[in-house]
């Protein structure tokens, strides 16, 4: 409760000088004036009390509001906001390193695919790797960051700042000889499988790199499958090549064996008639021809003429025509009597040793296709037209061919 003071209020005139009338003696404040002042003080106190009460209400209301959340942000929304926000500082560096690691994996996949193509891996076995690589490349493009340019570990910041000084010192000081390349230890070669296995992305919680990680896992799995198939194809190719080499060696050895046997047989056939006189070889020591009934020759000559006759038939469609082959001594005498000088003196003809034939079917005519073909191909089978029997020879006989094996 407020009490009215007994303070006296003095009154002074607003005008007048030193001669102004003195102020009347102070008297007690009239009761009416005191009654007016009391309500004003009470009003001031009421305003202050109202302000205090209102502030208390605000504090209570704020505390009550803090106990009840007004909004909840989903984790997915925060993650998306983090992914969409441009990276800064260490986050940007980690994201760039992640992209670089993914790009290195793409390069290794290219080498894996090239090796698979060389190994003849079918396209359907490469389809998953191609799809996984495309997904990884798309994830790299979505990351949209500048690649990290790796710094050389041996270069320090101080060295970078003093490049000019180093250049000057190098100009004045003779450079030390470069180390021999052969002295440097060779680093072990790293296979594509090892590179892909060891190509890991930095362990960051950046949601923007999640597609890169998923795509890289898919690429690793597909690349491993392709590498396994490639190794199988390479192993199969090496085994087939080895088998082919073995087969070729076996065939060469067999051909050599057969050739040796034939050479030995021919030598034996040739030697088998050396004990016989010209024109006196028994029929059982001679061999016939499959394409010329009644013809007989020394066995090695007959074998060679068989091969020549097959080639002739393939060229002209008709068998080689043989008009005369082995001629006995009696046959030589009859020929000399009938044809005179066209037949050799009995006992000297090559017909008498089973190594000469007389041919027809066009071969007996100089300039014919058959005769020309024989001139070009018969020597490969060790059958020739003697010089004396050629055109312009001492006794031209285009039909007379001799075995010289």
JOQUIRA-V55098 format. One record per helix or strand of 3 or more residues. SS is the DSSP state (helix for helix, strand for strand). FROM is the first residue (numbers start at 0). TO is the last residue. Records with the same first field share a line. If there is no record, write none. Layout:
SS: FROM-TO, FROM-TO
This chain:
helix: 30-65, 74-83, 89-117, 122-142, 156-160, 162-171, 191-197, 206-271, 282-284, 298-315, 328-341, 349-352, 368-380, 386-388
strand: 285-287, 295-297, 321-323, 355-358, 399-402
